[in-house]
């Protein structure tokens, strides 16, 4: 009940602004993750990509085990 009231306080009625922010955030995140593969950069960037994938996997598994 309290969570619903808190979410209702954040509602300003401008859904397009929120969707624009979400879309820009997702696009920039996708570009940061897949840029080394798409741009065919050096091996150092690909190692960075594997670190991102591994840390994401750990975070997802950690949060699913907490639930």
C-alpha positions as CSV (number, residue, x, y, z in Angstrom):
1,X,0.0,0.0,0.0
2,X,2.8,2.4,0.9
3,X,4.7,1.5,-2.2
4,X,1.7,2.3,-4.4
5,X,1.4,5.7,-2.7
6,X,5.1,6.5,-3.3
7,X,4.8,5.6,-6.9
8,X,1.7,7.7,-7.3
9,X,3.6,10.7,-5.9
10,X,6.2,10.4,-8.8
11,X,3.5,10.5,-11.5
12,X,3.6,13.9,-13.2
13,X,1.4,12.9,-16.1
14,X,4.1,13.2,-18.7
15,X,4.6,9.6,-19.8
16,X,6.5,10.5,-23.0
17,X,9.3,12.1,-20.9
18,X,9.8,8.9,-18.9
19,X,9.7,6.7,-22.0
20,X,12.2,8.9,-23.7
21,X,14.6,8.6,-20.8
22,X,14.1,4.8,-20.6
23,X,14.7,4.4,-24.4
24,X,17.8,6.5,-24.4
25,X,19.2,4.6,-21.4
26,X,18.6,1.3,-23.0
27,X,20.1,2.3,-26.3
28,X,23.2,3.7,-24.7
29,X,23.6,0.6,-22.5
30,X,23.2,-1.6,-25.5
31,X,25.8,0.4,-27.4
32,X,28.3,0.3,-24.5
33,X,27.9,-3.5,-24.2
34,X,28.0,-4.4,-27.9
35,X,30.3,-1.7,-29.3
36,X,33.5,-3.8,-29.1
37,X,31.8,-6.6,-31.1
38,X,30.3,-4.3,-33.7
39,X,33.3,-2.0,-34.2
40,X,35.8,-4.9,-34.2
41,X,38.2,-3.3,-31.7
42,X,41.3,-4.8,-29.9
43,X,41.5,-7.8,-27.6
44,X,41.6,-5.5,-24.6
45,X,38.0,-4.2,-25.3
46,X,36.8,-7.8,-25.7
47,X,38.2,-8.7,-22.3
48,X,36.3,-5.7,-20.9
49,X,33.2,-7.1,-22.6
50,X,33.6,-10.5,-20.9
51,X,34.1,-8.8,-17.6
52,X,30.8,-6.9,-18.1
53,X,29.0,-10.2,-19.0
54,X,30.5,-12.0,-16.0
55,X,29.6,-9.3,-13.5
56,X,26.0,-9.1,-14.9
57,X,25.7,-12.9,-14.6
58,X,26.9,-12.7,-11.0
59,X,24.5,-9.9,-10.2
60,X,21.5,-11.7,-11.7
61,X,22.2,-14.9,-10.0
62,X,22.8,-13.1,-6.7
63,X,19.5,-11.3,-6.8
64,X,17.6,-14.4,-7.9
65,X,19.0,-16.3,-4.9
66,X,18.0,-13.6,-2.5
67,X,14.3,-13.9,-3.7
